[in-house]
Amino acid sequence: MATQKARKRPSGELRPEYDLSQLHGGVRGKYYQRARAGGSIVLLDPELSKLFPTSEAVNDALRMLVAAARTSVPQPRRSRAKPA
């Protein structure tokens, strides 16, 4: 089987399979302010988004998980350096 080199496209040119006429209702910069404020945008799987419908619900669950992990896992001991 012969390999084919990918044809380079000029910067800014879209592939033919992208049909911009099908994109409706998009809002440019929808999350810009939130991202600039230092927050992280995370995409949840559909089954998780049903369980955690708001960012507050996600944050509360993560805080509980972190607290449980801190109390249930003992901190590792540092080994003392042996004198030379």
C-alpha positions as CSV (number, residue, x, y, z in Angstrom):
1,M,0.0,0.0,0.0
2,A,1.4,3.3,-1.0
3,T,1.2,6.2,1.5
4,Q,-0.1,9.5,0.4
5,K,1.1,12.8,1.6
6,A,-1.6,15.0,3.1
7,R,-2.2,18.1,1.0
8,K,-1.4,21.2,3.0
9,R,-4.2,23.7,3.2
10,P,-3.6,27.4,3.6
11,S,-4.1,28.7,7.1
12,G,-7.7,29.6,7.7
13,E,-9.2,27.4,5.0
14,L,-11.8,24.9,6.3
15,R,-12.0,21.3,5.1
16,P,-14.9,20.6,2.8
17,E,-16.7,18.4,5.4
18,Y,-17.3,21.5,7.6
19,D,-20.6,23.1,6.5
20,L,-20.9,26.4,8.3
21,S,-24.5,26.8,7.1
22,Q,-25.6,24.1,9.6
23,L,-24.2,26.0,12.6
24,H,-27.1,28.0,14.1
25,G,-27.4,29.9,17.4
26,G,-23.7,29.8,18.3
27,V,-22.6,32.6,20.6
28,R,-19.1,33.9,20.1
29,G,-17.2,34.3,23.4
30,K,-19.9,32.6,25.5
31,Y,-17.5,31.5,28.2
32,Y,-14.8,34.1,27.7
33,Q,-15.4,36.1,30.9
34,R,-15.6,33.0,33.0
35,A,-12.4,31.7,31.5
36,R,-10.6,35.0,32.1
37,A,-11.8,35.0,35.7
38,G,-9.6,32.0,36.4
39,G,-12.3,29.3,36.5
40,S,-11.8,26.0,34.7
41,I,-14.3,24.8,32.2
42,V,-14.9,21.1,32.4
43,L,-17.1,19.0,30.3
44,L,-19.1,16.3,32.1
45,D,-20.3,13.1,30.6
46,P,-24.1,13.1,30.0
47,E,-24.8,10.6,32.8
48,L,-22.8,12.8,35.3
49,S,-24.5,16.0,34.2
50,K,-27.8,14.5,35.2
51,L,-26.5,13.8,38.7
52,F,-24.7,17.2,39.0
53,P,-26.8,19.7,37.1
54,T,-25.0,22.9,38.4
55,S,-21.4,23.9,38.9
56,E,-22.3,24.3,42.6
57,A,-23.3,20.7,42.8
58,V,-20.1,19.6,41.2
59,N,-18.0,21.8,43.5
60,D,-19.8,20.5,46.6
61,A,-19.2,16.9,45.6
62,L,-15.5,17.5,44.8
63,R,-15.0,19.3,48.1
64,M,-16.6,16.4,50.0
65,L,-14.4,13.9,48.1
66,V,-11.2,15.9,48.9
67,A,-12.2,16.1,52.6
68,A,-12.9,12.4,52.8
69,A,-9.6,11.6,51.1
70,R,-7.6,13.8,53.5
71,T,-9.2,12.1,56.6
72,S,-9.0,8.5,55.4
73,V,-5.5,8.4,53.9
74,P,-2.7,8.8,56.4
75,Q,0.0,11.2,55.4
76,P,3.3,9.4,54.3
77,R,6.1,9.7,56.9
78,R,9.3,11.2,55.9
79,S,12.3,9.1,56.4
80,R,15.1,10.6,58.4
81,A,18.4,11.1,56.7
82,K,21.1,8.9,58.2
83,P,24.1,10.7,59.5
84,A,27.2,10.2,57.3
